Amino acid sequence: MATDSFGDTNRHFWNKNAKSAFTQEWALALSEQLRDCLLSSIDWIDIRKSSSNETPVKIIDYACGNGLVSRTLVDFADVIRGVDVSDAMVDQYNDLRRQSGISPERMHAVCGNFLDSGHNDAIAGPDFYEADAIIMSMALHHCGDPQAMLSKMVDRLRSNGVLVMLDWADSASGHAAGASSHAHGHDIMGNSDASHTISKSSFSAGDMKQLFSGAGCNPDTVGFRPYKETSHIPESVAKVKGGVDMTFFIAKARKP
Ligand SMILES: C[S@@+](CC[C@H](N)C(=O)[O-])C[C@H]1O[C@@H](n2cnc3c(N)ncnc32)[C@H](O)[C@@H]1O
């Protein structure tokens, strides 16, 4: 039985929109920026390096969608496990992985929700614990209880593992050079077709510090970096005249 009704709402929405979610021009441009942000932050994130005499390096790509984070970071882990509440997203992830010739032992996604005790069989095994890094890209704003979600993630990290979040920055935290004259940092989510799947449209550096610390991460390890450019969400999606320019951030903290 579902115990996270917000997760259930997201599952229905993303199952319906899984195919179209990553084909629109603005979403492709955003994916490219997220990729660039991850790769240019790789030393800063500092995931344990693989070595033959230690346990394999494991990344969990949580709320993985079709696998943008996993495919971007495939060279930085021995094992990557994707988790998403939407089975249509999980199917896309595994199809794209198959097409890339990557083995399922190396990379594989399953359906699950850390906040839903009735939806957890596939994520109960050791593959989904003791991760070196758990990364969640553009999905914290879809969680009914962001604090509970971060706590569940920390439970699944190994000691000194790193939790990484990418999401929309609030207008005070997300100033990027060259922001255009379009509405900036507007609450885009209030009007969009996805508004019912969103609990909080953006996060400040202070919000993230509080969430990481509340989840049991070491507060001294918290880092927050707005991406160098804005991302344009067109009028057709934001339902705001001229569209909106938003800035996303990458933030991290370590489990003690
Ligand atoms: C905007 S997409 C981001 C996908 C991917 N991380 C990326 O950056 O391309 C949001 C994803 O979060 C997933 N999601 C929403 N709530 C979730 C939850 N409680 N648990 C797991 N996945 C969730 C959705 O199914 C969807 O695939």
PDBQT file of the ligand as one rigid body, heavy atoms in Angstrom, charges set to zero:
ROOT
HETATM    1  C1  LIG A 301      12.528  16.242 -13.537  1.00  0.00    +0.000 C 
HETATM    2  S1  LIG A 301      12.725  14.507 -13.511  1.00  0.00    +0.000 S 
HETATM    3  C2  LIG A 301      14.478  14.403 -13.265  1.00  0.00    +0.000 C 
HETATM    4  C3  LIG A 301      15.071  13.136 -13.824  1.00  0.00    +0.000 C 
HETATM    5  C4  LIG A 301      16.592  13.021 -13.738  1.00  0.00    +0.000 C 
HETATM    6  N1  LIG A 301      17.063  12.987 -12.374  1.00  0.00    +0.000 N 
HETATM    7  C5  LIG A 301      17.268  14.132 -14.512  1.00  0.00    +0.000 C 
HETATM    8  O1  LIG A 301      17.889  15.022 -13.912  1.00  0.00    +0.000 OA
HETATM    9  O2  LIG A 301      17.180  14.128 -15.763  1.00  0.00    +0.000 OA
HETATM   10  C6  LIG A 301      12.074  14.078 -11.919  1.00  0.00    +0.000 C 
HETATM   11  C7  LIG A 301      12.072  12.576 -11.652  1.00  0.00    +0.000 C 
HETATM   12  O3  LIG A 301      11.810  12.355 -10.260  1.00  0.00    +0.000 OA
HETATM   13  C8  LIG A 301      11.058  11.180 -10.123  1.00  0.00    +0.000 C 
HETATM   14  N2  LIG A 301      10.459  11.183  -8.787  1.00  0.00    +0.000 N 
HETATM   15  C9  LIG A 301       9.576  12.068  -8.295  1.00  0.00    +0.000 A 
HETATM   16  N3  LIG A 301       9.299  11.793  -6.993  1.00  0.00    +0.000 NA
HETATM   17  C10 LIG A 301      10.020  10.692  -6.667  1.00  0.00    +0.000 A 
HETATM   18  C11 LIG A 301      10.161   9.919  -5.480  1.00  0.00    +0.000 A 
HETATM   19  N4  LIG A 301       9.494  10.209  -4.357  1.00  0.00    +0.000 N 
HETATM   20  N5  LIG A 301      10.990   8.853  -5.506  1.00  0.00    +0.000 NA
HETATM   21  C12 LIG A 301      11.657   8.510  -6.641  1.00  0.00    +0.000 A 
HETATM   22  N6  LIG A 301      11.557   9.210  -7.799  1.00  0.00    +0.000 NA
HETATM   23  C13 LIG A 301      10.754  10.294  -7.811  1.00  0.00    +0.000 A 
HETATM   24  C14 LIG A 301      10.097  11.267 -11.298  1.00  0.00    +0.000 C 
HETATM   25  O4  LIG A 301       9.485  10.040 -11.596  1.00  0.00    +0.000 OA
HETATM   26  C15 LIG A 301      11.004  11.801 -12.409  1.00  0.00    +0.000 C 
HETATM   27  O5  LIG A 301      11.607  10.762 -13.136  1.00  0.00    +0.000 OA
ENDROOT
TORSDOF 0
